């Protein structure tokens, strides 16, 4: 490897808002996330739909033929 052209790597702890964290290496000194595989609805199976204008029900009614 050439000297002086590569960014410096740091051992960082990636933390999520759900308080789950893990260690990795990165060029950034600190990584914070709002979603991770421990709290994301796709991975947990607890998917919730936020339906403010009745759009889901309207869609289901339209295609329920």
Secondary structure, 3 states (H helix, E strand, C coil): CCCCCCCCCEEEEEEECCCCEEEEEECCCCEEECCCCCCCHHHHCCCCCCCCCCHHHHHHHHCCC
